Amino acid sequence: MIQITKFFYFRATVFLVLLSLFSCKKEEHQNHVINKEKKTEITDISAKVKNRNNWIFCKAVPLLKDEYVCDVEKFKSLIIDISGDSVFISNKYSDEVYRSKILSESFFEHKYLLRAYQKILKDDFKIILPNKIECIRNKKVYDKNSELDKYFQDAFFVDNYMFVESDGCVIAFAKSSKDKKSAAECEDVAVEMGSGKVCTIKNTSLAKVYEEIISSKLVEKSSVLPKRIPMVDSIMNINKNGLIDVKFKVKSGKIEVVMNFDGGVTEIILEKEEKNIKRSIYYYAD
């Protein structure tokens, strides 16, 4: 009887040990699956963040240049990401928006606003306001709990810009590069009888910056420029749609492009500075 009892306890002990080992293995497997799911979820989120359209502050222009002074401090460090109908501010979810494509004249409440925007886009950004524009509107307009409402209620897109209005000023955001190392640092400069913008574009090449000027339509009539940088000094006679000719002056690490129009001159200067490119674009009136 004693031997049977000892044998029973022995079997019970072995069973409990095996059960404990099985439970540990099962829990370890579950933790592995959970951790794998978490890792996949983090990777998916990172991919979504990377694939969003990012917009960063570019420039502010008063609607009435003699009456307004633009306060842009709150916009300078702002990063706006748009994914579908969702808006993220500084990488944090903010609000949902309505998206639509409407006639430009329907977007602006008054005709004088339409004319003002047409002039600003042409004079300050060298782009033409199209007949139809893509736009967004915050679903939580005038809601104090809306983070987006602190900055703007609606916006529209033209080329690589997003435009909003704040306190009588047109605030422009530019679509940022997917390669953060190639971000541009720009400043407006004053020149005699004209205006200009000088940008330092990091970790890039003359060829890439030149090609971007054409693909992004950074200057008027950029489509007539050769797709690749000319190897030697040259001139293109155009005499069409207001553009007379285009002159190229090529040096080692530097290229100058002068576009002569009926009403003025556009000058592009690209200079290599170590790993960066200095891009200067000047507009002169006759």
Secondary structure, DSSP 4 states (H G I P E B T S, - for coil): -HHHHHHHHHHHHHHHHHHHHHHHHHHHHHHHHHHHHHHHHHHHHHHHHHTSEEEEEEEEEESSTTT-----HHHHT-EEEEETTEEEETTEEEEEEEEEEEEHHHHSSSHHHHHHHHHHHHHHH--PPPSEEEEEEETTTT-TT-SGGGT-SEEEEETTEEEEEETTEEEEEEEPPSSGGG-EEEEEEEETTEEEEEEEE-S--HHHHHHHHHHTT-STTGGGS-SS--SS-EEEEEEETTEEEEEEEEETTEEEEEEEETTEEEEEEEEEETTEEEEEEEEEE-
